[in-house]
C-alpha cells in the first residue's frame, strides 16, 4: 500500500518532467543548403543571449569557408572596451541532413549544434538555432536587415518554439576585416 501511495504522489512530478522534455516538437531545418553559396561573411542581426558571447557588445560577424570536408569558422565582435574578440573553429556537416545541420567546435572535442532553420533563396538572410532551442541567431549578408524581414525571421523562430521576446538586437556600426583567407562576400 505504501508503495502505491508513493507512486501516486510521484506521478504528477514524473508527468511534469516528461512534459518539460517531450513538449518541444522536433526542430525542422531547411531541406538543402548549398555550402558554397552559404560561405562568406554574415552579420549578426539578433541573437538569444548566451554565455559564450557575453563579451560581444556590437559588430558581431561570422565568416565561413569550405576547407575540404570541414568548414572553417571565424567569429569576431567588438567588446565593451572597443577592442576586438575573435575565435576560430570549424564545422562538419551532419550526414543525411542536406547540409542544413552542422556540428561546430571552437574548443575541441566539444561540439555544438548549428541548424539552419530558415534561409532565403538569395542566401542573404538566415535563422540558425540549436534543437534544444537555447541558442539562435538571425544573420544577414548586410549589416542591417529591413525591419519587416527581421520580424518575419523572429516570427519563424517563435513558430519553431524559440522565445521571441528573448532575442537581443546586435548593433552593427562597422565592417570588421576578418582575419584570414577566404573573405568571400
Secondary structure, DSSP 8 states (H G I E B T S, - for coil): -HHHHHHHHHHHHHHHHHHHHHSS------S---HHHH-EEEEEEEEE--GGGTTEEEEEEEEEEEETTEEEEEEEEEETTS-EEEEEEEEEE-TTSTT-EEEEEEETTEEEEEEEEEE-TTS-EEEEE-TTSS-EEEEESSS---HHHHHHHHHHHHHTT--GGGEEE----S----SSS----
